[in-house]
């Protein structure tokens, strides 16, 4: 059999391995993009509260005062994960 003949089991195994590697790489890229966008949304949400809320006695904003802003991106992400499990 030729080296690239589809009847050769090694060629089939090589093609399967290539496809698995491509899918795993794409999944890693998607997870990285999701994690980076989630972190960015959390940072922006934490700072948004500083525009509308007053400071604490120490002069710094507490994360608990901005919890409504910070929890919104988390709720959106969790809703998407639950929807994936349901469907």
RAFENSUL-V663416 format. One record per residue. N is the residue number from 1. RES is the residue in three letters. SS is DSSP state (2 for helix, 1 for strand, 0 for the rest). PHI is phi in whole degrees, -180 to 180 (* if undefined). Layout:
# RAFENSUL-V663416
n=<N/N>
res=<RES/RES>
ss=<SS/SS>
phi=<PHI/PHI>
This chain:
# RAFENSUL-V663416
n=<1/2/3/4/5/6/7/8/9/10/11/12/13/14/15/16/17/18/19/20/21/22/23/24/25/26/27/28/29/30/31/32/33/34/35/36/37/38/39/40/41/42/43/44/45/46/47/48/49/50/51/52/53/54/55/56/57/58/59/60/61/62/63/64/65/66/67/68/69/70/71/72/73/74/75/76/77/78/79/80/81/82/83/84/85/86/87>
res=<UNK/UNK/UNK/UNK/UNK/UNK/UNK/UNK/UNK/UNK/UNK/UNK/UNK/UNK/UNK/UNK/UNK/UNK/UNK/UNK/UNK/UNK/UNK/UNK/UNK/UNK/UNK/UNK/UNK/UNK/UNK/UNK/UNK/UNK/UNK/UNK/UNK/UNK/UNK/UNK/UNK/UNK/UNK/UNK/UNK/UNK/UNK/UNK/UNK/UNK/UNK/UNK/UNK/UNK/UNK/UNK/UNK/UNK/UNK/UNK/UNK/UNK/UNK/UNK/UNK/UNK/UNK/UNK/UNK/UNK/UNK/UNK/UNK/UNK/UNK/UNK/UNK/UNK/UNK/UNK/UNK/UNK/UNK/UNK/UNK/UNK/UNK>
ss=<0/0/0/0/0/0/0/0/2/2/2/2/2/2/2/2/2/2/2/2/2/2/2/2/2/2/2/2/2/2/2/2/2/2/2/2/2/2/2/2/2/2/2/2/2/2/2/2/2/2/2/2/0/0/0/0/0/0/0/0/0/0/0/0/0/0/2/2/2/2/2/2/2/2/2/2/2/2/2/2/2/2/2/2/2/2/0>
phi=<*/-72/-65/-106/-75/-70/-81/-80/-59/-67/-67/-64/-63/-66/-65/-63/-61/-63/-65/-63/-63/-65/-67/-64/-65/-66/-63/-66/-65/-64/-64/-62/-65/-65/-65/-66/-70/-67/-63/-63/-64/-67/-65/-64/-65/-65/-83/-64/-62/-66/-80/-117/-107/-84/-86/-82/-61/-77/93/-114/-77/-89/-63/-72/-71/-101/-62/-62/-70/-72/-75/-60/-62/-68/-65/-63/-64/-65/-63/-65/-66/-63/-63/-64/-68/-69/-86>
